[in-house]
Amino acid sequence: MASFRPGRLTSPRSNSRAERGVFVIDRQMYLRLQDAIRREGRSFLQYAGESYPWSTPADQEAVAQIKTLIKEEAAGAAALSRFLMKNRLTPPYLGAYPSYYTSYNYLSLDNLVERLVQHVTKDLAEVENDLAAINDPAARKQIQDIIDMKRRHLETLKKLANPPAAVA
């Protein structure tokens, strides 16, 4: 029989979060999720959205595709931040972009796309490492969504880097 005290009802079964299948985000996982948000929020792709590549009117379609990738990546970082807030955890302060990004201001579109491919490839490997270290199913889903997005972005950027030859 359940014992009763004013203001509290307990039962003979346990109400611990682990036994109910509710995962608790531990400190290591929290720090890893914060790092992922910072990486996504201050990635080279996000920086490229705030600096303008040298492009010709013929490049406007490629520039529009890159802007779409930038918006999608920002939405991914925002979704991960909302996940932390939903779990009553504070999202990180993003801080400034890495200072070496300023070396990439005013690149041609071709050069920018090559560098974006390099950076997205590196970022993808880091997010995959994050996934391997996270055991909470809901957090894993958030990270897996970012991995899927990064793979789509990498595919798009590689197509932009190597456009099909025009038929004469």
C-alpha positions in Angstrom: 0.0 0.0 0.0 1.2 3.5 -0.8 2.3 5.6 2.1 0.8 9.1 2.3 2.3 12.2 3.8 0.7 15.6 3.4 1.7 17.1 0.0 3.4 13.9 -1.2 2.2 10.6 -2.6 4.7 7.8 -2.8 4.2 4.3 -4.1 6.0 1.1 -3.5 7.5 1.2 -7.0 10.5 3.5 -7.6 10.0 6.8 -9.3 13.7 7.3 -10.2 14.3 8.9 -13.6 16.6 6.0 -14.7 14.0 3.3 -13.9 11.3 5.3 -15.8 13.6 5.4 -18.8 14.2 9.2 -18.5 17.8 10.0 -19.2 19.6 12.7 -17.3 22.1 14.8 -19.2 25.3 14.5 -17.2 28.0 17.2 -17.1 30.2 15.6 -19.8 27.3 15.3 -22.2 26.2 18.8 -21.4 29.7 20.2 -22.2 29.8 18.2 -25.4 26.4 19.5 -26.5 27.5 23.1 -25.7 30.6 22.6 -27.8 28.5 21.3 -30.7 26.3 24.4 -30.5 29.3 26.7 -30.5 30.8 24.9 -33.4 27.6 25.1 -35.4 27.0 28.7 -34.4 30.5 29.9 -35.2 31.3 27.6 -38.1 33.1 28.8 -41.3 29.8 28.5 -43.1 28.2 30.9 -40.7 31.1 33.3 -41.1 30.7 33.1 -44.8 27.2 34.3 -44.4 28.4 37.4 -42.8 31.2 38.1 -45.3 30.5 38.4 -49.0 32.4 36.4 -51.7 33.4 37.9 -54.9 30.9 36.7 -57.4 29.6 37.5 -60.8 25.9 37.8 -61.7 26.3 34.3 -63.2 27.2 33.0 -59.8 23.9 34.1 -58.1 22.4 30.7 -58.1 25.4 29.2 -56.3 25.4 32.1 -53.8 21.7 31.4 -53.2 22.4 27.7 -52.5 25.1 28.7 -50.0 22.7 31.1 -48.3 20.2 28.2 -47.9 22.9 26.0 -46.3 23.8 28.9 -43.9 20.2 29.3 -42.8 19.8 25.5 -42.4 22.9 25.3 -40.2 21.8 28.2 -38.1 18.4 26.4 -37.6 20.3 23.2 -36.5 22.2 25.1 -33.9 19.0 26.8 -32.7 17.3 23.4 -32.4 20.1 22.0 -30.3 19.9 25.1 -28.1 16.2 24.6 -27.7 16.8 21.0 -26.7 19.1 22.2 -23.9 16.5 24.7 -22.7 13.8 22.0 -22.8 16.0 20.0 -20.5 16.4 23.1 -18.2 20.0 23.6 -19.3 21.6 26.9 -20.4 22.8 27.1 -24.0 26.3 28.4 -24.3 27.5 31.9 -25.2 28.7 31.6 -28.8 31.5 34.1 -28.5 33.4 35.5 -31.5 34.4 33.7 -34.7 37.9 32.3 -34.7 40.3 35.1 -35.7 41.9 33.2 -38.5 38.6 33.4 -40.4 39.4 37.0 -41.2 42.0 35.7 -43.6 39.2 34.5 -45.7 37.4 37.8 -46.3 36.7 38.7 -49.9 37.4 35.3 -51.4 36.2 34.4 -54.9 33.2 32.1 -54.9 35.3 29.2 -56.2 37.9 29.6 -53.5 35.2 30.0 -50.8 33.4 26.8 -51.9 36.7 24.8 -51.8 37.4 26.1 -48.2 33.8 25.4 -47.2 34.2 21.8 -48.4 37.3 21.4 -46.2 35.7 23.0 -43.1 32.4 21.1 -43.4 34.3 17.8 -43.8 36.3 18.6 -40.6 33.1 19.7 -38.7 31.3 16.5 -39.8 34.1 14.4 -38.3 33.8 16.3 -35.0 30.0 15.9 -34.8 30.3 12.2 -35.5 32.8 12.0 -32.6 30.2 13.8 -30.5 27.5 11.2 -31.4 29.8 8.3 -30.4 30.2 9.9 -26.9 26.5 10.6 -26.2 24.2 8.0 -24.7 20.9 9.9 -24.2 18.5 8.9 -27.1 17.0 12.3 -27.4 20.4 14.1 -27.5 21.6 11.4 -30.0 18.7 12.3 -32.3 19.6 16.0 -32.2 23.2 15.2 -33.1 22.2 12.7 -35.7 20.0 15.4 -37.3 23.1 17.7 -37.5 25.2 14.9 -39.0 22.5 14.3 -41.7 22.4 18.0 -42.4 26.2 18.2 -42.7 26.3 15.3 -45.1 23.7 17.1 -47.3 25.7 20.3 -47.1 28.9 18.5 -48.1 27.2 16.9 -51.1 25.8 20.3 -52.2 29.2 22.0 -51.8 31.0 19.3 -53.7 28.6 19.8 -56.6 29.2 23.5 -56.5 33.0 22.9 -56.4 32.8 20.6 -59.4 29.9 21.8 -61.6 29.0 19.6 -64.5 30.6 20.6 -67.8 28.4 22.6 -70.1 27.4 20.9 -73.3 28.5 22.8 -76.3 
